[in-house]
Amino acid sequence: MNSYMVVATFKVGVTQEEIRALIPAEQAQAKLLEEQGLIGVIKVAMPKRTVFIEAFGQDDQSALETIYSLPLAKLWDIELFPITPPVGANV
């Protein structure tokens, strides 16, 4: 499996109420994806309206499909970055 960092920024005009309404479903889906080994760490920087998600997939498309399965994804602009090990790392 390949490792990715997803940078998701909330689209312009998305309100806190829209976000809060989806949080219970988001937490449930994230837990399921984590149990399946498809996502790892999730970090939120609300002052910057940005979410960072560690994702895993066979390729870019499968990693994006995982992210799009999250309820909040419809409120995000998403960038996907393949992660490479540091130089000299034994992988």
N, C-alpha and C positions, 0 to 999 in steps of 0.2 A: 504494500500500500504506500502511496505517496502522501506526503505531508504538505499542508497548505496553511497559509494565514489569510483569513478573510477579513477585509476591512469594510464594514457596513456603516454607511452614514444615513441618518434619517433624512428623507426627502424634505425639501422646502415645503412648509405649510403643515406638516404633520404635527398634531397637537399632543400634549401630555395625556389628555383624556383618551385619544386613540391608542396610544402606547399602553396605558394602564389597562385598558379593556382587554388587550391581548396577552398580558403577562401570565395569567394562570395557564392558558393553553401553551404559551411559549415555554414555560418551565416544564410542563409535562412532556412536550415533544423533545426538548433538549435532553431531559433525563433519559428518555428512550433511545435517542441517538447516541448518547454517551455510553449507555449499557451495550449498544451494538458496536461500539468502537469506531463510530463515524465522526464524532467530534470530541474534542478534549476541553481545554481551558476556554472559558468565555470571560472576557473583561469588558466592562462598560465604562465609557468616559462621557457621561451625560452632559457636562459643560460644553463638550465639543460635539455632542449628538452623534457619537461614534461608538460602534461595537466591534471588538476584535474577537474572532473565533478561530480556534485551531480546528482544522478539518482534515479528514483522511479520506482518500479515494483512490481508485485504480487509475483515474485520469482526471483532467480538469472538469469534464462534464459530470462525472459521478460526484465529485466534491460539490459542484454547484447544485446538483439535484438535491443533495443532502441539505444544503443551506436553504434552498427554495422551499423545502418541506417545513421550515420553521414559520409559525404564524406571523411573526414580525417582518419576515422577508418582503412582504408586499409593501412595507413602509420604507424600505431601504434602497439606496443605490449601493451596489455591491462591486467590490474589486477582489480578485482572487490572485494570490501570490504563491507560486510553488516555493517550497522551502528547500534549501540545499544545506547540507552539513557544513560547518566551518572548515576551512582549509586545515588539513592535517588530522581531522577527526577520523577515528576508526569506526566505520559504519558497517 
